Amino acid sequence: MAVALPPLDDLIACPQCDTLHHAGSLPPNARAHCQRCGIVLMTSQPAAMARILSLALTAFVMMIAAVSFPFLTLGAGGLHNATSVIDAILAFNDGLAFPLVIAVAFFIVVIPLIRLAALIYALGPLVREQPARDGARVAFGLAERLRPWSMAEIFIVGVTVALIKVAGLAAVTIGPAFWAFAGVVIITVLKDQLICRYSIWEALEQSAA
C-alpha cells in the first residue's frame, strides 16, 4: 500500500544529518529540534531577525575598525613597532609567498565583510517590514555559502598563541584593532546562533511573492 507523502514545500531537511521533517508552525519563542541529531531546525522568535541585523551591522563596523587601527605594538631594546592587520597580511608579499597574501586577506577580511554585507542587504527590508530587495535570496545564499570560509576566529586564535610565545621576548601592547577583531568573532558566533535559516528563507520567499 502506497503511503502519501506531504508536499516537498512542507518538508525541511536537517543540515547536519539530512533527516526530513514536517515543517509546521511553532508557537512564539519555541524551537524545533532534529529527532535524530538534536540540532535546532526552526525557531519562532519575532525579534530574532532584528537582533541578527543589529549584530551584523555592529560586526561590519568593528571589522572596518579592526583593519584601520593598530593591532599590536612590540617593544624591545628601546625600539617600538606598531603593526596593523594590513601590515601583517602584507608581510608575506615577497616572491612566491604573494599568493598567501591574497588567501589570508580573503579569509580573514574580505570574505567576512562580504558575508556581513550580504546579510545586511538581505535582512534590512524584512526587519522594516518592507518588500525584499532584488537579489535578496541570492545575497543570503551567498552569505551561507561563505560561512565555512570566514576564518576571522582562526586568525585570533593564531595571534593569541603567537602573543604568548612573543611575550617573553618583547613588551607587547595590544591595540584597539585586536579587541575589535575579538569582538567581531564573539558577535559572529552569537549571530550564527540566532539565525534560523528556514525562517529567513520562508520570509524572503513570502516577501518576493
C-alpha positions as CSV (number, residue, x, y, z in Angstrom):
1,M,0.0,0.0,0.0
2,A,1.5,3.3,-1.1
3,V,2.0,5.9,1.6
4,A,1.1,9.5,0.7
5,L,4.0,11.9,1.3
6,P,3.4,15.6,2.3
7,P,4.3,18.2,-0.4
8,L,8.0,18.9,-0.7
9,D,7.4,22.5,0.3
10,D,6.2,21.3,3.7
11,L,9.4,19.3,4.4
12,I,12.6,20.6,6.0
13,A,16.0,18.7,5.9
14,C,18.3,18.7,8.8
15,P,21.5,20.5,7.8
16,Q,23.5,18.1,10.0
17,C,22.2,14.6,9.2
18,D,19.7,15.3,6.3
19,T,16.7,13.8,8.1
20,L,13.4,15.0,6.7
21,H,10.9,16.6,9.0
22,H,7.5,18.1,8.5
23,A,7.7,21.9,8.8
24,G,4.8,23.0,10.9
25,S,4.1,26.3,12.6
26,L,5.7,27.0,16.0
27,P,4.3,28.9,19.0
28,P,6.2,32.1,19.9
29,N,9.7,31.7,21.4
30,A,9.7,27.9,20.6
31,R,12.4,25.7,18.9
32,A,12.1,22.6,16.8
33,H,15.0,20.1,17.1
34,C,16.0,17.3,14.8
35,Q,14.7,14.0,16.0
36,R,17.9,12.2,15.1
37,C,20.8,14.5,16.0
38,G,19.1,17.2,18.1
39,I,20.3,20.2,16.1
40,V,18.0,23.2,16.1
41,L,15.9,23.2,12.8
42,M,13.5,26.1,13.4
43,T,12.9,28.9,15.9
44,S,10.0,31.2,16.4
45,Q,11.4,34.4,17.8
46,P,9.8,37.5,16.3
47,A,12.7,39.8,17.4
48,A,15.4,37.4,16.2
49,M,15.8,38.9,12.7
50,A,16.2,42.4,14.1
51,R,18.9,41.1,16.5
52,I,20.7,39.4,13.7
53,L,20.7,42.6,11.6
54,S,21.9,44.6,14.6
55,L,24.7,42.2,15.2
56,A,25.7,42.1,11.6
57,L,25.8,45.9,11.4
58,T,27.9,46.0,14.6
59,A,30.3,43.4,13.3
60,F,30.7,45.2,10.0
61,V,31.7,48.4,11.7
62,M,34.0,46.6,14.1
63,M,35.7,44.8,11.2
64,I,36.4,48.2,9.5
65,A,37.9,49.4,12.8
66,A,39.9,46.2,13.0
67,V,41.7,46.8,9.7
68,S,42.1,50.6,10.3
69,F,43.7,50.8,13.8
70,P,46.9,49.4,15.2
71,F,46.6,45.7,16.0
72,L,49.5,45.5,18.5
73,T,52.8,47.2,19.4
74,L,56.1,45.4,20.1
75,G,58.8,47.0,22.2
76,A,62.3,45.6,22.8
77,G,65.7,47.3,23.4
78,G,64.1,50.8,23.4
79,L,62.6,50.2,19.9
80,H,58.8,50.1,19.3
81,N,57.0,48.9,16.3
82,A,53.2,49.1,15.7
83,T,51.5,46.9,13.2
84,S,48.0,46.6,11.8
85,V,46.1,43.7,10.2
86,I,47.0,45.0,6.8
87,D,50.7,45.1,7.7
88,A,50.5,41.5,9.0
89,I,49.0,40.4,5.7
90,L,51.5,42.3,3.6
91,A,54.4,40.7,5.5
92,F,54.2,37.8,3.0
93,N,54.2,39.9,-0.2
94,D,57.7,38.9,-1.4
95,G,58.3,36.3,-4.1
96,L,56.5,33.0,-4.1
97,A,54.6,33.9,-0.9
98,F,52.4,36.5,-2.6
99,P,49.5,34.1,-3.2
100,L,49.5,33.7,0.6
101,V,48.8,37.4,0.9
102,I,45.7,37.1,-1.2
103,A,44.5,34.0,0.6
104,V,45.0,35.5,4.1
105,A,43.3,38.8,3.0
106,F,40.3,37.0,1.6
107,F,39.8,34.5,4.5
108,I,40.2,37.0,7.4
109,V,39.0,40.3,6.0
110,V,37.3,40.2,2.5
111,I,35.1,37.2,3.0
112,P,33.8,38.2,6.5
113,L,33.0,41.6,5.1
114,I,31.2,40.2,2.1
115,R,29.2,37.8,4.3
116,L,28.1,40.6,6.7
117,A,27.2,43.0,3.8
118,A,25.1,40.2,2.2
119,L,23.2,39.6,5.4
120,I,22.6,43.3,5.9
121,Y,21.4,43.6,2.3
122,A,19.0,40.6,2.6
123,L,17.6,41.3,6.0
124,G,17.3,45.1,6.1
125,P,14.0,45.4,4.4
126,L,12.5,42.4,6.2
127,V,13.2,44.0,9.6
128,R,11.5,47.2,8.5
129,E,8.6,45.1,7.2
130,Q,9.2,46.2,3.6
131,P,9.5,44.0,0.4
132,A,12.8,42.2,0.0
133,R,15.3,43.8,-2.3
134,D,16.1,42.3,-5.7
135,G,18.6,39.6,-5.3
136,A,18.0,39.2,-1.5
137,R,17.7,35.5,-1.8
138,V,21.0,35.4,-3.8
139,A,22.6,37.5,-1.1
140,F,21.5,35.3,1.7
141,G,22.6,32.2,-0.2
142,L,26.0,33.8,-0.7
143,A,26.3,34.5,3.0
144,E,25.5,30.9,3.8
145,R,28.0,29.5,1.3
146,L,30.8,31.8,2.6
147,R,30.2,30.8,6.2
148,P,32.8,27.9,6.2
149,W,35.4,30.2,4.6
150,S,35.1,33.1,7.1
151,M,38.1,32.4,9.3
152,A,38.5,35.5,11.5
153,E,38.2,33.4,14.6
154,I,41.1,31.2,13.4
155,F,43.2,34.3,12.9
156,I,42.5,35.5,16.5
157,V,43.5,32.0,17.9
158,G,46.7,32.1,15.9
159,V,47.5,35.6,17.1
160,T,46.8,34.7,20.7
161,V,49.2,31.7,20.6
162,A,51.9,33.8,18.9
163,L,51.5,36.6,21.6
164,I,52.0,34.0,24.4
165,K,55.3,33.0,22.8
166,V,56.5,36.5,22.0
167,A,55.6,38.0,25.4
168,G,58.8,36.6,26.9
169,L,61.0,38.2,24.3
170,A,59.4,41.7,23.9
171,A,56.9,44.0,25.5
172,V,53.6,43.5,23.8
173,T,50.9,46.2,23.8
174,I,47.5,45.1,22.4
175,G,45.9,47.8,20.2
176,P,42.3,48.6,19.6
177,A,42.2,46.5,16.4
178,F,42.8,43.4,18.4
179,W,39.8,44.0,20.7
180,A,37.7,44.9,17.6
181,F,38.7,41.7,15.9
182,A,37.9,39.7,19.1
183,G,34.5,41.5,19.2
184,V,33.8,40.5,15.6
185,V,34.4,36.9,16.4
186,I,32.2,36.9,19.5
187,I,29.4,38.8,17.7
188,T,29.6,36.4,14.7
189,V,29.2,33.4,17.0
190,L,26.1,35.0,18.7
191,K,24.7,36.0,15.3
192,D,25.1,32.5,13.8
193,Q,23.4,31.0,16.9
194,L,20.3,33.3,16.4
195,I,20.0,32.6,12.6
196,C,17.0,30.3,11.7
197,R,17.8,29.7,8.1
198,Y,14.4,28.1,7.4
199,S,12.5,31.1,8.8
200,I,14.7,33.6,6.8
201,W,14.2,31.6,3.6
202,E,10.5,31.5,4.2
203,A,10.3,35.2,4.9
204,L,12.3,36.0,1.7
205,E,10.1,33.8,-0.4
206,Q,6.9,35.3,1.0
207,S,8.2,38.8,0.5
208,A,9.2,38.1,-3.1
209,A,5.8,36.5,-3.8
